[in-house]
């Protein structure tokens, strides 16, 4: 096994454009992304297509390059310990924004390929992303972004002639 493909989805109670703005700013990931990942911008200035950030996880390091941005997604390429692509996708839902992270990578070092034979990288990645989605919500709150109002509960419908009373 060498290729690793993971897909994780989480709903954050914030508007999609604000969620995308925070996830697009790869140069500021270090300010809010929880450990064990560490990020370091590789050039100054605001993040835009072509922006690169160094990523470190223990002995592993790779470069993430912002390759594409549309209102529905952010695309990245990875080069280094992991080679491949990643994508953040956004979809408005009734209680906020569904954020989907898809990663499709090949581990580069032989020792990592061998280690993955004994592990479930998809499960490990999902465990690591849960705190990221929580931290994303905290970052949006810290920036003063208003939460999407919780949907109203539907009113019970009035009885219709001929309805049988509940036992």
C-alpha positions as CSV (number, residue, x, y, z in Angstrom):
1,X,0.0,0.0,0.0
2,X,1.4,3.4,-0.9
3,X,-1.5,5.7,-1.9
4,X,-3.5,7.3,0.9
5,X,-7.0,8.7,0.1
6,X,-9.0,10.2,2.9
7,X,-12.3,12.2,3.0
8,X,-13.6,13.9,6.1
9,X,-16.6,16.1,6.5
10,X,-17.7,18.3,9.3
11,X,-20.4,21.0,9.7
12,X,-19.3,24.3,11.2
13,X,-22.0,26.8,12.3
14,X,-20.6,29.7,10.3
15,X,-21.3,31.2,6.8
16,X,-19.4,29.6,4.0
17,X,-17.5,32.7,2.7
18,X,-16.1,33.2,6.2
19,X,-15.1,29.6,6.6
20,X,-13.4,29.7,3.2
21,X,-11.6,33.0,4.0
22,X,-10.0,31.4,7.1
23,X,-9.0,28.2,5.3
24,X,-7.7,30.1,2.3
25,X,-5.2,32.0,4.5
26,X,-2.7,29.2,4.7
27,X,0.0,31.6,6.0
28,X,-2.0,32.0,9.2
29,X,-2.6,28.3,9.9
30,X,0.1,28.3,12.5
31,X,-2.0,30.8,14.6
32,X,-4.9,28.4,15.1
33,X,-4.2,24.9,13.8
34,X,-3.7,22.4,16.7
35,X,-0.6,20.3,17.2
36,X,1.0,18.1,16.1
37,X,1.1,19.9,12.6
38,X,3.4,22.9,12.4
39,X,3.1,25.5,9.6
40,X,5.6,28.1,8.3
41,X,4.9,30.5,5.4
42,X,7.5,30.2,2.7
43,X,7.0,33.7,1.4
44,X,5.6,36.9,2.8
45,X,2.2,38.5,2.0
46,X,-1.4,37.4,1.8
47,X,-2.1,33.9,0.6
48,X,-3.1,33.6,-3.0
49,X,-2.8,31.0,-5.8
50,X,0.8,29.9,-5.8
51,X,1.4,30.6,-2.1
52,X,3.4,28.0,-0.3
53,X,3.6,26.9,3.3
54,X,5.9,24.5,4.9
55,X,4.2,21.7,7.0
56,X,5.9,19.6,9.6
57,X,4.7,16.6,11.5
58,X,7.4,15.1,13.7
59,X,10.2,13.9,11.3
60,X,8.0,14.4,8.2
61,X,7.9,17.7,6.3
62,X,6.3,18.7,3.0
63,X,5.3,21.9,1.2
64,X,1.7,22.7,0.5
65,X,1.1,25.0,-2.5
66,X,-2.2,26.7,-3.0
67,X,-3.1,25.7,-6.6
68,X,-6.7,26.8,-7.1
69,X,-9.6,28.7,-5.5
70,X,-13.3,28.9,-6.4
71,X,-16.2,29.8,-4.2
72,X,-16.8,26.0,-3.7
73,X,-13.3,24.8,-3.0
74,X,-9.6,25.4,-2.2
75,X,-7.1,23.1,-3.9
76,X,-3.6,22.3,-2.7
77,X,-0.7,20.3,-4.0
78,X,1.7,18.5,-1.5
79,X,5.4,17.8,-2.2
80,X,7.9,16.2,0.1
81,X,7.2,13.4,2.6
82,X,3.7,13.4,1.1
83,X,3.2,13.9,-2.7
84,X,-0.3,14.5,-4.0
85,X,-3.3,16.8,-3.7
86,X,-5.7,18.0,-1.1
87,X,-9.0,19.9,-1.4
88,X,-11.3,21.8,0.9
89,X,-14.8,21.9,-0.4
90,X,-17.7,24.0,1.0
91,X,-21.5,23.5,0.9
92,X,-24.1,25.6,2.6
93,X,-26.4,23.6,4.9
94,X,-29.2,24.7,7.1
95,X,-27.1,24.9,10.2
96,X,-23.9,26.4,8.7
97,X,-21.3,25.1,6.3
98,X,-20.4,21.6,5.5
99,X,-16.6,21.5,5.1
100,X,-15.1,18.5,3.3
101,X,-11.4,17.8,3.3
102,X,-10.1,15.3,0.7
103,X,-6.5,14.2,0.6
104,X,-5.0,11.9,-2.1
105,X,-1.2,11.4,-1.4
106,X,1.6,9.0,-1.8
107,X,4.1,8.7,1.1
108,X,7.6,9.3,-0.1
109,X,10.0,7.8,2.4
110,X,10.2,4.1,2.3
111,X,10.0,3.8,6.1
112,X,6.7,5.7,6.0
113,X,5.3,3.4,3.3
114,X,6.3,0.4,5.4
115,X,4.8,2.0,8.6
116,X,1.5,2.5,6.7
117,X,1.2,-1.2,6.0
118,X,0.5,-1.7,9.7
119,X,-1.7,1.3,10.3
120,X,-5.0,2.7,9.1
121,X,-4.0,6.1,7.7
122,X,-7.6,7.0,7.0
123,X,-8.7,6.5,10.5
124,X,-5.6,8.3,11.9
125,X,-6.2,11.3,9.6
126,X,-9.9,11.5,10.6
127,X,-8.8,11.5,14.3
128,X,-6.4,14.3,13.6
129,X,-8.9,16.4,11.7
130,X,-11.6,16.4,14.4
131,X,-9.6,19.0,16.5
132,X,-8.9,21.0,13.4
133,X,-12.6,21.5,12.7
134,X,-13.1,22.5,16.4
135,X,-10.2,24.9,16.1
136,X,-11.6,26.3,12.9
137,X,-14.8,27.1,14.7
138,X,-12.9,28.8,17.6
139,X,-10.9,30.8,15.0
140,X,-14.0,32.1,13.4
141,X,-15.5,33.0,16.8
142,X,-12.3,34.8,17.7
143,X,-12.5,36.8,14.5
144,X,-16.0,37.9,15.5
145,X,-17.8,36.0,12.8
146,X,-21.5,35.6,13.7
147,X,-22.7,32.0,13.9
148,X,-25.5,30.9,11.6
149,X,-28.7,30.9,13.6
150,X,-29.9,27.5,14.6
151,X,-32.9,26.4,12.5
152,X,-36.3,26.8,14.0
153,X,-38.0,23.6,15.1
154,X,-41.1,23.0,13.0
155,X,-44.3,23.7,14.7
156,X,-46.4,20.6,15.3
157,X,-49.2,20.5,12.7
158,X,-52.7,20.9,14.0
159,X,-54.9,17.9,13.9
160,X,-56.8,17.2,10.7
161,X,-60.4,16.1,10.8
162,X,-60.3,12.3,10.8
163,X,-57.0,11.9,12.6
164,X,-57.0,9.2,15.2
165,X,-55.9,10.3,18.7
166,X,-52.6,8.9,19.9
167,X,-53.0,5.9,22.3
